[in-house]
Each structure stands twice: as C-alpha cells, then as structure tokens.
Amino acid sequence: MSILYSKRGKGIIKWVWMIFAILLVLSMIFTFSGSMELFSPNTGAPATTQTSPSS
C-alpha cells in the first residue's frame, strides 16, 4: 500500500488511469458510431451480389 503514497507510485497510477480512460473512450466511439465497418474488407461494397440470368 505504500505505492499509493510515493511520488513515483502516484505517477504510475495516473498514467494507468489515463491509458484506461483513453481506451474506454475509443471503444465507446467505435461501438456506438458504427465505425468498425472501416476495418471490414467489403467497405462500400454490397453484402450480396445479384446476377441476372442470361438467356
């Protein structure tokens, strides 16, 4: 528990919380904005391709 009171420990805890907060914010942005489609290989392409029968 002495890490909570040392200057170095406070710095470590501060950095851990900042990284956690940034990851949390980024995950919320990607989840709720639907921007995970940016990483799919079919970006902009229709999900299924329909071909008309040629006679």
C-alpha positions in Angstrom: 0.0 0.0 0.0 3.0 2.3 0.2 2.9 2.7 -3.6 -0.2 4.9 -3.2 1.7 7.5 -1.1 5.0 7.6 -3.0 5.6 10.2 -5.8 6.6 7.5 -8.3 3.5 5.4 -7.4 1.2 8.4 -7.9 2.7 8.9 -11.3 2.3 5.3 -12.3 -1.3 5.3 -11.2 -2.0 8.5 -13.1 -0.6 7.0 -16.3 -2.6 3.8 -15.9 -5.8 5.7 -15.4 -5.1 7.9 -18.4 -4.5 4.9 -20.7 -7.6 3.1 -19.3 -9.7 6.2 -19.9 -8.4 6.7 -23.5 -9.1 3.0 -24.3 -12.6 3.3 -22.8 -13.4 6.4 -24.8 -12.1 4.9 -28.1 -14.0 1.7 -27.6 -17.2 3.7 -27.0 -16.6 5.7 -30.1 -16.1 2.6 -32.2 -19.0 0.8 -30.7 -21.6 3.5 -31.0 -20.6 5.2 -34.2 -20.5 2.0 -36.3 -17.1 2.9 -37.5 -16.0 -0.8 -37.2 -17.1 -1.0 -40.8 -13.9 0.8 -41.7 -12.0 -2.3 -40.9 -14.2 -4.8 -42.8 -12.8 -5.9 -46.2 -16.1 -5.2 -48.0 -16.3 -1.5 -47.2 -18.6 0.2 -49.6 -19.5 -3.0 -51.4 -22.9 -4.6 -51.2 -23.2 -7.6 -48.9 -24.5 -9.9 -51.7 -24.1 -9.7 -55.4 -27.1 -10.4 -57.6 -26.6 -11.5 -61.1 -29.4 -11.6 -63.6 -29.9 -14.8 -65.5 -28.6 -14.5 -69.0 -30.7 -16.2 -71.7 
